[in-house]
Amino acid sequence: MRKVLLGVAAAIVAAALPATAGPLGPRVVVADDAPKGAFELVGHSPLNNRGMNAALGVHGDYVYVGSRTDAKANNANGSGVLVVDVSKPDAPEIVKEIGPPDEANSGETSREMRVWRSQDLLLVMNLFSNCGEIHACTPTGGADNFRFYDISGKNAADPKLVATYEPSVDPHEFYLWEDPKNPKRALLFLSTPGGGQTQLMVTDISGYKKEKFREVGKYSFAAGEPGNDNRLHSFAVSPDGKTGYLAYLEAGFLVLDTSEIVKGVKKPQVTLRTDPKDAPKWPEAPGPGIHSAVPFFGRDFVMTTDEVYGEALRAINAGGCPWGWAKFLSVKDPAKPKVISEYKLPQNEESYCALPEAHEALPRSQHPMSSFAAHNPTLTKNLAVLTWHAGGLQAIDISNPAKPVQAAEYLPDPLPFVLQEDPVLSSGQDKVVMWSFPIIEDGLIYVTDVRNGLYILRYKGPFANEISSVDFLEGNSNQGAALKLSR
């Protein structure tokens, strides 16, 4: 049924394929119904059918998967950090759950994680501040924290807690930056949208072995119109760490000079390279604004995404058809970034919002829990691989950023049931919620679906060599192939 509807919607919007750029704005490209490549399923783990899966970390033969919800009834829902043996990619196997007291505590969600590869260290960002109705957990008022686990040698299958860091401001997302000149030095760039006068915080985690964490800078920026949601949702930096890219919700997209931070200046200052009045923004779009911003490798372009939930959150300006999609910006002049193209699925067209389902009379716009929103991207030189909630996993040919082209898509078969549906992303009729940043390791793509678990995929299509040849790459750190690709 999903494929049939996709074809119908594509026919409705066919006239918009593509719309030429001109005085009315950037080129808008809608995915067609015949991508040139494909994703091949290599392996899948339903992760005990628990639902509410969050981000993942990948390191060698093991994958670590967090949870968007907390423990209930002595962790009966299995909401800890799952350790999955992927030494046989076609048969992934759960070998451990990191549970209480280290993880899966009441009121706490293991929302984000990263592996600091050179140190064999798993970083788990646990948030109490993220707990609430939309994540099916009850707030308890604990302290947000990062827990650091040794995953060297035999500890890879049985991680050992070695340090805990409680930031002075509650984080939401983070970018892990390893110093290219010193693999023992790493910084966390934390977006802190609930931090008031602090929207960006940078912490040096190099002293983790002695539990010494130095908060080297706290920053905020006068951006956006009064009354708008002018908070920093996500932050990324160039692989060399000298340039930052801010996804500032309704305040728009801005470029930041972060060179003093990575140089190790004692009291580093940052400078906006974009005048806030010239920041690209799109307040007319549904939802709260720019969710993520990820730079191209070696080219003056940036990809942004807008995560928009279903109708259930329209009342707080965070939901509703046609949801959110991807945009491509030129930052050749960082003072005045320009949107040069937009990329949508057929479901992101206004015409789709009134498209009746074949099996019921309600228009799609009245289905409260759907979300066909672009979420987290990982880029190679000429490909963007990204999660798109109910739109599955997408691959976009970005060799010409002014004319992005769909390269492949993967729509998994939903599990027949899960222990915990996501209250706003999978409680309706759409049971696919591709969510995490895709991670490429040894030519395979690892990604999590909030509802349906862990997927291991192989990409075949345009620029397939850019994935098959990669040892490691992810959209929220500069590790692995990132430095090489940026040259």
N, C-alpha and C positions, 0 to 999 in steps of 0.2 A: 504493500500500500504506500509506503514512504516513497518508493521509486516512482510509482505512478503519479503521485501528487507532485513530485519534483518535476517530472516531465510536463505536467499541465501548467505548473507555475512558470516554467521556462518558456513555454509557448506564449503565455500571456505577456511576458516581458521581452519577447524576442526583438521587438522594435528598438529596444534600448541597447542592443549588442552591436558595436559599442557606441557610446555617445561621444562625439568628437569634442575635444577641449575647445573653448572659445570664450567669448565675453561673459557667458553665464556661469563659468566655473571650470573646474578640472574635468578631465575625462572620467567617466563612470563606466566601469566594466562589470558586467554580470556574468558569473560562471555559466558556461553552457552545459549541456547534458551529456557531453561526450569528451571527458578529459583525455589527454593524449597519453597519459601514463596510468599506473595503478600501484596500489599498495598490496603487497602479498602478506597474508597473515602467516607468521612463523610460529608464534606461540601465544598462549593466553592463560592467565590465571584469574578466576573469578574472585580471588582473595576472600575465600570463605563466604562468598555472597553477603558480605557485611554491609555493602553500600557505604556512602559517605567517605570515599577515598580522596586523599588530597595529593600533595606533590610527591615526587619520587627523587631518589638519588641513585646513581648507578656507579658501581665500582667493581670492575673485573667480573667475577662470577656471581655477584650479588646485587640485588636491587632492594632498596629500602623505601617503603611506602607509608606515608603519614595518613592521618584521619582528620576529617572536617568536623567531627563531633567528639564528645567526651565519653568517659566511662559511665555506664549505667548498670546497676545491679551487679556490682563486683566485676565490671568489665565483661558482662555477658555478651555484649555486642562486638567484642573483639576490636576495640577502637585504639589499640596500641600501634606502635610502629612495626609493620610486618617486614620480616627479612625473607627474601625470596631467592632461592638458588636458581640461577639461570645458566649454569654451566652447560646445560642442554637447553638451548633456546626454544626448542619445540616442545619442551616438557617442563616449564617452570614449576618449582615446588617450594611451598612455604616451609621454612625450617625453624622459624622462631617468631614469637611476638614479644617485643619489648613492652612490658606492661607496668602496672604500678609496682613500686613507687616512682620509677624513673619516667614512665610515660603513662598515658591514658588515665590521668587523674581527673576527678570530678571538676567540671568547669573549665577544662583545658583541652585545646585542640592542637595537634601537631601539624599545623597548616603548611609550613614550608620546610624544605630541607635541601642541603647541598652536601656534596662530598668534596673536602679539600684534598685533592688527589695526592699531591706530593707528600702530604703528612699522614695519609691513610686515616683520615679523620671525618667522621660523619657529624654534620651540624644539623640539629633539629630545632626549629623555631616553634616554641610552644606558646600559644596565646590564650590567656583568659579573657582579654579584651575583645576577642573575636567571637566569644561564645554568646549565643542568644537564640531566639526563635528560629531565625532563618538557617541556623546550623544545628538545630535539634538538640541543643544543650542548654543547661541552666547556669547562668553566671554565678560564680562563687566569690569573685573579687580577689583572686590570687594575682601573683606578680608574673607578667610576661617574662619569658626567659629563653635563652639558648642553652641547649645541652650538647656537650661535645663527647663523642664516643670514639674510642680506639677501635678501628676495624682493620688493623694490620694482621697478617698471618691468619691464625685460627680464630682470631676475634672478628673476622669478617662475617662469620656465621653466627657469632654470639657477641655482639658489641659490648664493650666495657665503658661505662661512664667514667670520664676522667676530669670533667670540669663543667661548671655551670656559670652562666653570665646573665645577670638581670639588668637590662638597659634602664637608664634613668627616664626614658620616654618610651611609651608603648609603640612597638613597630607594627607594620602591616605587611610589607614585603621587603626583600633585601637582595642586593647584588653582591656576590663574592668576587673580590678582586685580589688576585695574587700578583705580587711584584715580579715583573718579568726578569728583573736583575737579582732577585733574592727569593727563592721559593719558600723560605721560612717566614716571610713577611706577607701578611694578608690583611685586607681591610673589608669591613662590612659597610656598605652604603645602605642605610635603613631609611625607607620612607615611613614617616610618622604622622599620618593624616589626622590623628586625634591629639596631636601634641601642641596645638595652639601656636605659640610663638616659635616652636621647633617643628619644621616640616621635613627636614632632612638631617640625619645624624650619621656621623662616620665614626666607626669604632675599629681600633687596631686590635686584632685578636692574636697577634704573634706570640704573646706571652701566655697562651692558654695552658701550657704545661704547669705553670705556677698559679693558674687562675688569676692572671693579671690582664685586665681588659681596659684599654685606655680610650676614652671617648675624646677623639681629637678635635671634633667640631660639631656645632649645632647651628642650623641655618634655617631661615625662613625668607620668603620673598614677597614683596608687595606686588601681587599679580591678580588680575581678574576684577570683575565689576562687583561692587557691594551687593550683597544679597545672594550671590551665586555660590556654588559649592567650590570654593577656591582652596582645595587641599591637594597635597602631593600624594597621588596614589601609588605611582611606581617610578623607579629611577634606574637608569642604566648608564654605564660609562663605556667609553672607547676602550679597546684592549690595552692601550698604553696608560689608561687611567686619567688622561689629561682633559678630556671633554665629557661632560655629563649631559644626559638627555632626560628632561622632566616631563612626565605625564601628569599634568596638573588639573585633572578633571575639567571643570568649566572655565578655569583660567587658561586652559589651552596647553600648547606645546612650547617649551623653551629650551634653549641651549645654554650650558653653564661651563665656565672655565674652572676646572678642578685641579689644575696643575700644581698648586701649592700643597694640596693635600697629599698627592702621591710623591712629591719631592721630600716630604717629611718635615716641612716648615713647622716650627714650634707652635705657633698660633695661626694656622692656615686660614687665609681668606679665600672666598669664592666670588666670582664676578659673573653676572648674567651677560651673556653675549647676545641675547635677544631682548629687545625692549618689550616689556610686557604689553604695551599697546599694540605691538606688531605680532604678538603671539597668535599663531593660527588657532582658531577655536570654532566650534560649531554648536552653539547653544540651542539651535533649532532642532537638533537631532534628539531622538528619544534617549532617555537615560542621563547619567550624571556627567558625561564628558569623556575625556581621553583616559583610558585605562592603562595602557602600556605603550612604551616607545622604545624600539630596538634599532640601533644603527646598522646600516649596510657595512660590509667589509670592503675597505679600500675605495669607497665611493661616497660622494656627498649626498646621501639619501638616508631617510629614516622611515621605518614602518611603524604605524600606530594602530592600535586596536581599541574598540569600544565595547566593553562587556556590559550588556544590558539584559536584565532578567525579564521574566514574563509579566503579564498584566498585574499579578498580585502585588508588585512593588511600584506600580505606576503612581500611586498616591505619594510616594516619596521621591518621585522623579528618577527612579532607577529601574523602570521596567516598561515593557510593552512592545508589540509589533510596530515597526519592522526591526526591532532589536538593534544591535550594533554591528559594524563591519570594519573593514580595514581601509586605511588611507596611506598614501605614499607621499612623502614630503621631500622637497629639495632643501638642503641646508648649505648649499654652495655659499650663500650669504647668510651666516648664522644670525645676523642681526634681524633678518626678515625671512624666516623660513616660509616656503610656499607649498601648499597642497597641489600636487600635479596629477594625481589620479586617485580614484576610489575603487575598491574591489568588493563586490557583494555576491552572496548567493541569491538565487531566485527568491528565497524566503525573506530576504531583506528589502524587497521591493514593496512599495505601498499597495500595489495591486494584489499582492499575496495576502495581505491582512484581511481582505474581504473574501478570500477564496474559501468556499464551503467545503467541508470534509465530505468524502464520498459516503461515509457511513453515519453522518449526523448533520443536523441543520445548522448548528452554531457556526458562525464565521471563525476563522482561525484566530482573529484578534480577541475573541472572547474565551480562548483557552488559557486559563490563568497561569499555568505552570510551565508553559513552553519557553524556550530560549534558544533562538538561532543566532548566537552572538559570537563574534570573533573574540578569542581570549588570549592565549599565550603563544608567541612565535619564537622559533629558532631559525636563524638564517644561515645559509651558506652563501657563496658568491652570487649565485644566480637562482636560488630557490628559497622560498619561505615555506617552512613546514609548521603548521599551527593547529591548535585545537579550536573548535568552533561549536562547542556545546552540542546541541542536537544535530548540528551539521557535520558532526564527526571530526575526522582528521583531514585537513586540507593541505595540498601542496600547490604552491603558486609559482609559476615561472616569472621571476622578477628581473630577467636579463635586460628588459626595457621597462624601467619603473613607471614610465608614463603610460604603459599599456600592459599591465599585469595579466597573465593568462592562467587559467586553471590547468594544472598539470596532472593532478590525481586527487582522489578522495577515498576515504575509507569510512563506511558506516557499519559498525559492528551489530551483530544480532543481540538484542537485549537479553539479559538473564530473565528466566521466568519469574523470579522473586528475589528480593534482598531483605536483609533484616531491618535496615533503616533506609527508607527513601529520603532523598533530599527534600526538605519541605517546600522549596521554591524552584528546584531545577528538575526534579524527576517525579513529582507527585501527580503530575497530569498525564496526558496521553503519550508524551514523548519520553522514551526511556533510554535515550542516549545522551550522555553529558561528558563529552571529551573535554578535559579541563587543564591538565598540567602542561608545563613547558615540555615539548618533546626533547628527549636526550638521544644523541647519536653516539653509539660506541661500537667500534669495529665494524662499521658499515650497517648496523642494525638500528632501528628506531624504537625507543622505549617510551611509552606514554600511558597515562592513567585516565580512565573514565571514572567519574565520581561514583556512578552506580555499578558499572559492569566490570571493573577491575583493571588488571595490568595487561597491556598488549605489546607484543614484540612484532615488528613489521619490517619488511624489506621493500624499498622503493624501486620501481622500475619505470623509467620515463625520461623526459628531457633532463639533462644534467645529472643523470643517475650516478655518474662517477664522482660527483661532488659529495655524495653521501657514502657510497661504497668505499671510498678511499679514506674516510675520516676515522681517526682513532678515538677521538672524543670531542664533543661539541654540545653546548647547551646555551639557551638564550639569556640566562641570568648569571653567567660568570664568564671570565676571560680565559678559562683553562683549555687545555688540549690544543685544538687546531686554530683557535681564535687569533693568536698572534701571527701565525703564518698566513692566514687568510687576509689579514689586514694590511699586508705589505703590498 
